[in-house]
Amino acid sequence: MSVDARAFNPPSELRGDLRLVGSMIEPETRVLDIGCGDGELLYYLVHSKGVDGRGMELSQSGVNSCVRHGLSVIQGDADNDLEDYPSDAFDYVVLSQTLQATRKPREVLLNLVRIGRHAIVSFPNFGHWRIRMGLLIAGRLPSSALLPYPWYDTPNIHLCTIRDFALLCRDEGIRVERSVSLDRYGRPYTRALANLIAEQGLFLLSRTR
């Protein structure tokens, strides 16, 4: 199957959080990218890091785009299909900007660290100060660049803060190997007051038990 690299941005143009995800993944490892969209990250990992990459995507259009570009991607739902994967099937499992759209985020997270030796998860931070101020002053469910949908038409049904996510990891015995605070463009900065200032959180995880 021919691969048209022009359909994807070059690695330097990857979305900011995806560049960081890519930097956390070792070359020539086994990677599962859940909610992989059109396969931009997966394409980069396969062709720049030589990984054995697989993907799962809910939308048929996303699956079609990935397959057209030579990627091994199936249609699937993180809430229902992860249980079919055996434990330790991958070195890394990636869930980028998708956890908040799942119906059972706790179960999804537990499956991530079961399936992979490491899990990489990113999500919008609902504790960001602009969101807090919007709710306080306007009295309405706030929106942001990362959460642009109106309340009645949003796929984001389980919003959380960076602190919420860190506490869930602690309670479930999941080791946080690395956490990065990001602005809306995916640029990292100091972790001080991350739950208040960061617009995104990015975590590298593994099992402790």
C-alpha positions as CSV (number, residue, x, y, z in Angstrom):
1,M,0.0,0.0,0.0
2,S,1.4,3.4,-0.9
3,V,1.8,6.0,1.8
4,D,1.2,9.7,1.0
5,A,3.3,11.5,3.6
6,R,2.0,14.9,2.3
7,A,-1.3,14.3,4.0
8,F,0.4,14.6,7.4
9,N,2.3,17.5,9.0
10,P,6.0,16.9,9.5
11,P,7.0,16.0,13.0
12,S,8.0,19.6,13.9
13,E,4.4,20.6,13.2
14,L,2.8,17.9,15.4
15,R,0.3,19.3,18.0
16,G,2.3,20.5,21.1
17,D,1.1,17.7,23.4
18,L,1.7,15.1,20.7
19,R,5.3,16.2,20.4
20,L,5.7,15.6,24.1
21,V,4.0,12.2,23.8
22,G,6.4,11.3,21.0
23,S,9.4,12.3,23.2
24,M,8.2,9.9,25.9
25,I,8.1,6.8,23.7
26,E,11.3,4.8,23.1
27,P,12.2,3.7,19.5
28,E,11.3,0.3,18.3
29,T,8.7,-0.4,20.9
30,R,5.1,-1.6,20.7
31,V,2.6,1.2,20.8
32,L,-1.2,1.3,20.8
33,D,-2.8,4.7,20.1
34,I,-6.4,4.8,21.3
35,G,-8.6,7.5,19.7
36,C,-5.8,8.1,17.1
37,G,-7.9,10.3,14.8
38,D,-6.4,10.5,11.4
39,G,-3.2,8.9,12.6
40,E,-0.9,11.8,12.7
41,L,1.0,10.7,15.9
42,L,1.0,7.1,14.9
43,Y,2.4,7.9,11.5
44,Y,5.2,9.9,13.1
45,L,6.0,7.2,15.6
46,V,6.1,4.5,12.9
47,H,8.2,6.4,10.5
48,S,10.5,8.4,12.8
49,K,10.9,6.0,15.7
50,G,10.4,2.6,14.1
51,V,7.7,1.5,16.5
52,D,5.4,-1.4,15.9
53,G,2.3,0.9,16.0
54,R,-1.4,0.0,16.2
55,G,-4.4,2.2,16.6
56,M,-8.0,2.3,17.6
57,E,-10.4,5.0,16.4
58,L,-14.1,5.4,16.9
59,S,-14.9,7.3,13.7
60,Q,-15.0,5.4,10.4
61,S,-13.5,8.5,8.6
62,G,-10.5,8.4,10.9
63,V,-10.0,4.7,10.4
64,N,-10.2,5.2,6.6
65,S,-7.7,8.0,6.7
66,C,-5.2,5.8,8.7
67,V,-5.6,2.8,6.5
68,R,-5.1,4.9,3.4
69,H,-1.7,5.9,4.8
70,G,-0.5,2.5,5.6
71,L,-1.3,2.4,9.4
72,S,-2.7,-0.6,11.2
73,V,-5.9,0.8,12.8
74,I,-9.2,-0.7,13.7
75,Q,-12.5,0.8,14.6
76,G,-13.2,0.5,18.3
77,D,-14.5,2.1,21.4
78,A,-12.3,2.6,24.5
79,D,-15.2,2.0,26.8
80,N,-16.0,-1.4,25.4
81,D,-13.1,-2.9,23.4
82,L,-10.1,-2.5,25.6
83,E,-11.0,-5.6,27.7
84,D,-10.3,-7.7,24.6
85,Y,-6.6,-6.9,24.7
86,P,-4.3,-9.2,26.8
87,S,-2.2,-7.7,29.6
88,D,1.2,-6.3,28.8
89,A,0.5,-6.5,25.0
90,F,2.2,-3.2,24.4
91,D,5.1,-1.1,25.8
92,Y,3.1,2.1,25.6
93,V,-0.7,2.8,25.3
94,V,-1.6,6.4,24.4
95,L,-4.9,8.1,25.1
96,S,-4.7,11.7,24.0
97,Q,-7.5,14.2,24.7
98,T,-10.0,11.4,24.9
99,L,-10.4,10.4,28.5
100,Q,-13.0,13.1,29.2
101,A,-15.2,11.7,26.4
102,T,-15.4,8.2,27.8
103,R,-18.4,6.9,29.7
104,K,-16.2,4.9,32.2
105,P,-13.0,6.8,32.6
106,R,-11.8,4.9,35.7
107,E,-12.2,1.5,34.0
108,V,-10.6,2.9,30.8
109,L,-7.6,4.1,32.8
110,L,-7.2,0.7,34.6
111,N,-7.2,-1.0,31.2
112,L,-4.6,1.3,29.9
113,V,-2.1,0.4,32.6
114,R,-3.0,-3.3,32.3
115,I,-2.5,-3.5,28.5
116,G,0.7,-1.4,28.4
117,R,3.8,-1.4,30.5
118,H,3.4,2.4,30.3
119,A,0.3,4.6,29.6
120,I,0.4,8.2,28.4
121,V,-2.7,10.2,29.0
122,S,-3.5,13.8,28.2
123,F,-6.7,15.8,28.9
124,P,-8.0,19.4,29.2
125,N,-7.8,20.7,32.8
126,F,-11.3,21.7,34.0
127,G,-9.6,23.4,37.0
128,H,-8.0,26.2,34.8
129,W,-8.6,29.7,36.3
130,R,-10.5,30.9,33.2
131,I,-13.0,28.1,33.5
132,R,-13.4,28.8,37.3
133,M,-13.9,32.5,36.7
134,G,-16.4,31.9,33.9
135,L,-18.5,29.7,36.1
136,L,-18.3,32.1,39.0
137,I,-19.0,35.3,37.1
138,A,-21.3,34.3,34.3
139,G,-23.0,31.4,36.1
140,R,-22.8,29.3,33.0
141,L,-20.9,26.1,32.1
142,P,-17.7,27.7,30.7
143,S,-16.0,26.9,27.4
144,S,-12.4,27.2,26.3
145,A,-10.2,26.5,23.2
146,L,-9.9,22.9,24.4
147,L,-13.5,22.6,25.5
148,P,-15.4,24.5,22.8
149,Y,-18.7,22.7,22.8
150,P,-22.0,24.0,24.3
151,W,-23.2,22.0,27.2
152,Y,-26.0,20.4,25.2
153,D,-23.9,19.2,22.4
154,T,-20.6,18.1,24.0
155,P,-18.8,14.8,23.7
156,N,-17.0,15.6,27.0
157,I,-19.1,14.0,29.7
158,H,-16.5,13.3,32.4
159,L,-14.4,16.5,32.8
160,C,-11.8,16.5,35.5
161,T,-9.0,18.6,36.9
162,I,-5.3,17.8,37.1
163,R,-5.7,17.2,40.8
164,D,-8.7,14.9,40.3
165,F,-6.7,12.8,37.9
166,A,-3.7,12.6,40.2
167,L,-5.8,11.5,43.1
168,L,-7.5,8.8,41.0
169,C,-4.1,7.5,40.1
170,R,-3.1,7.4,43.7
171,D,-6.3,5.7,44.8
172,E,-5.9,3.0,42.1
173,G,-2.3,2.3,42.8
174,I,-1.1,3.8,39.5
175,R,2.4,5.2,39.5
176,V,2.9,8.7,38.0
177,E,6.3,8.5,36.3
178,R,6.1,12.0,34.9
179,S,3.6,14.8,34.7
180,V,3.7,17.9,32.5
181,S,1.6,21.0,32.7
182,L,0.7,22.5,29.3
183,D,-0.8,25.7,28.0
184,R,-3.5,25.5,25.3
185,Y,-0.9,25.2,22.6
186,G,0.8,22.2,24.3
187,R,3.8,24.2,25.5
188,P,5.1,23.0,28.9
189,Y,5.9,25.2,31.8
190,T,6.6,24.9,35.5
191,R,4.3,22.7,37.6
192,A,3.7,25.4,40.3
193,L,0.0,25.9,40.7
194,A,-0.6,23.5,37.8
195,N,-4.2,22.8,38.8
196,L,-5.0,26.5,38.5
197,I,-2.8,27.7,35.6
198,A,-2.4,24.7,33.3
199,E,-4.9,24.2,30.5
200,Q,-3.9,20.6,29.8
201,G,-2.3,17.8,31.8
202,L,0.0,15.1,30.4
203,F,0.9,12.0,32.4
204,L,3.2,9.1,31.9
205,L,1.9,6.2,34.0
206,S,2.6,2.6,35.0
207,R,1.3,0.0,37.4
208,T,2.5,-0.3,41.0
209,R,0.4,-3.4,41.8
